[in-house]
Amino acid sequence: MPDLLLPTPPHPALQTTDPLAVAGYGGELLAAVERLIGAPAKTGAAAVLVAEMDNVRQAMQAHDGRRIRRSVGLWGRLLGRDVEAQVQAEQLAGQLDVCLLRADDGLQALQQELDRHQQQLARVEAAVAAIDVWAAAGEALPAPKEPVSQAALQRRLQHLRGLARLRQTEAGQLRLLHAQGVELIERYQRIRDVLLPLWRQQTLAQHAAGMPAALAKAAEAQARIVDEVMAMQARLR
């Protein structure tokens, strides 16, 4: 990660008798902030992971035509969308392990993205702190005697405070993205490591012996997976 040290306010203090110096107060800092923060952190890995988990959800419905018909509604059935959904579910059921492999790749991409977001957050927080220090130092300066310099200094300080607020908003968005990503990862791991193996186990038992108890447990596991996937989709909205 780049050095988070940013320029400090001038010492000795800014000469407020120089209108040009006043108008450019903090310019060195703002240029350094732009170099430090750079382009916004990329996003998109979460959507890829959730899309693959929706494929898993559809694949699990391949043998549940009633659920598929309910999901498309009456109008959808009249338009034949239940048939299309059934065909798609059957195709995905044959590719379930492939979907999971792609989801694993999506998980790794999301984890890397979260690492980059954390690094970006550290840079943005360093920028906010530095801008606040410069603004406070400017507000502590003796008021310029010349009206032109007074107005220039006030504009410059307002500009600095405004930039600090914008960067604070950016930091808040990065924190939300991180929390969102952590929740998606936890839900995916719960599906991948607990619920899906349980569903597969109970489904095999159901087909082998036609056991009502296994059928109920498989349905319960499937319902929990559907709930988790829907919660993942809702988190992205």
N, C-alpha and C positions, 0 to 999 in steps of 0.2 A: 504494500500500500504506500502511496506517496506520502512524503513528510507532511504531517498535519500542521506544522508550524506556519503561521501566517504573519505578515508584517504587523508591527505594533505602532501605535500612534507616534507621531514625530516628537522627538525630545532633543532639544528644547521645543516647547509648544509652538504650534502654528502661529505665524505672524499675521494677525487679523487685519493689519493695515494694508496687506497686499490682496486686492480683490481677486486676482487670478489664482493665487494660492488658496484662498478661501473657496472659490468655485470648484477647485479640483481636489478639495479635501477628501481623503479616503480613496482616491483614484488608484493608488498603488495597491491598496488592499483589495479593491473590487477586481482588478486585473488578476491578482493572485488567486482570489476565490474562484474565478472562472477557470483558471488553469487547474486548480485542485479538483473541482467537482466534475468538470467535463460534461459529457453527454449524459442524459438521464439513463438510469439503469433499465435494461431491457426486461420486458415481461412477456408472458405467453406460455411458459412451461406448465403453469397450473391448468390452463384451458386444455392443453394437450392431454394431461393426465386424466382430467375429468371426462374428456371425450372417450378415452379408452375404457374408463370404468363404466360409462354408459353402454359401450359395446358389450361389456361383460354382463351388465344387467339384462340387455336384450337377449343375449345368448342363453341365459338361464331361463328365459320364458319360452324357449323353442318348443317345449313339450306341454305348454300351458296355453292352449288356444283360447280358453275362456278369458284368461287375463288379458291376452292380446286384443280380443274383441272389445273387452271393457275399456281398454286404454285408448282405442281410436274413437269410441262413441258411436252412436247410431248413424250420424251423418258420414263418419269415416267408413263404416261398414257398407253403407249404400254406395260409396265411391270406390269400394274395393280396397281400401287402405289396410284392412285387416289381413287380406291375402298378401299384400306387399310386405307388411310387417312380419307375417309368419315366415315368408321366404327369407327375409333378411335375418330373422332370428335363427333360422336353421343354418344359414351360411355362417353366421357368427359362432354358433354352437360348435361347428366343426373347426373353428379357428380360435377357440377359447384360450388355449395355451399361447398362441401367437399374440392375442390381445394382451395377455398378462406380461409377455416379454416386452411388448411395446410400452405397456404401463410401467414396467420396471425401468425402462430407458427414460420415460417421462419423469419418474421419481428422481432419478439421478440428475436430470436436467433441472428439475425444480430445486433440489438441494443446492446445486451449484448457483442457481439464480438467487436463492436466499442468501448464500454467502456473499454474493456480489452486492445484494441490497444492504447487508449489514456493513460492508465496507463503505458503500455510498452514504449510508446513514451517518457513519463516523465522520466522513468528510463534511457533510452538510451541517452536522452539529458543531464541528470546529469552526465552520464559516459563520454560523449564527453567533457563536460566542465572540469571535473576533470582531464582527460588525458591531455588536452591542458595545464592546470595549471602545471602539472608535467613536461611536455615537455619544457614549457617555463622556469621553474625553473632549469631544467637540462642544457638548453642552456645558462643560465646566470652564470653557475658555471665557475670558473677559469679552463682553459684548463689543463688537466693533463700533467705532465712533461714526464711521461713514455709513449712511443709509444703504448704499449699494452693497457694501460688504456685509452689513447686517442681513439684508434680504438674501444674499447669496449663501451665507452660512446657514440660515434657517432652511432654505431649500435643500441644501446639501444634507443637513441632518435629517430632515424629513425623508429624503431619498434613502438614506442609510437605514433608518428605522423601517421604512416600507420594504426594503430588500430583506431585512432580517425577518419580518413577518412572512414574506413569501417563502423564504427558506425554511422557516418553522413549519409552514404548511406542507412543504415538500418532505420534511422529516416525519411529520405525522402520517403522510401517505405511505412512506417507506415502512413505518412501524406497522401500519394496517396490512400492507402486503406481506410482511414477514409473519404476522399472526395468522393471516389467511393461509399462507403456505404451510406453516407448521400444523394447522388444523387439518388441512387436506392430506398431508403426509401421514398423520396419525390415523385418520379415517381409512386411508388406503392400506396401511399396514394391518389395521384391524380386519379389513376385508380379506387381504391377501394371506395373512398368516393364521387367522382364526375362523372367520365365518365361511370363507370359500372351501377350505378343507372339510369343515363340518358338513356343509351342504353336499359336497361330493361324496363323503362317506355315507351319509344318510340316504342319498339318492341311489348309490350302489346297493345298499342294504334293502331299500324299497324294491328295486328291480329284481334282486336275487330271491327275496322271500315274500314279497308283497306284504310287508309288515306295516300295519296301520301306524304304529308308533314311529317307525322310521319315516313314513310319509309325513307325519305331523312335524317331526323335527326338521326334515328337509324343507318343508314349507316355512317353518319358523326362521330357519337360517336364511332362506331366500328373501323373506320379508325384511329381515334385518339388513341384508345387503342392499336391497332396494332403498330402504330408508337411509342408509349411509350414503349411497350414490346421490339420492335426491338432496341430502344435506350438503354434499360437495357441490352440486350444481347451484344450490341456493347461495352458497358462500361466494360464488363468482358473480352473482348479480349485483 
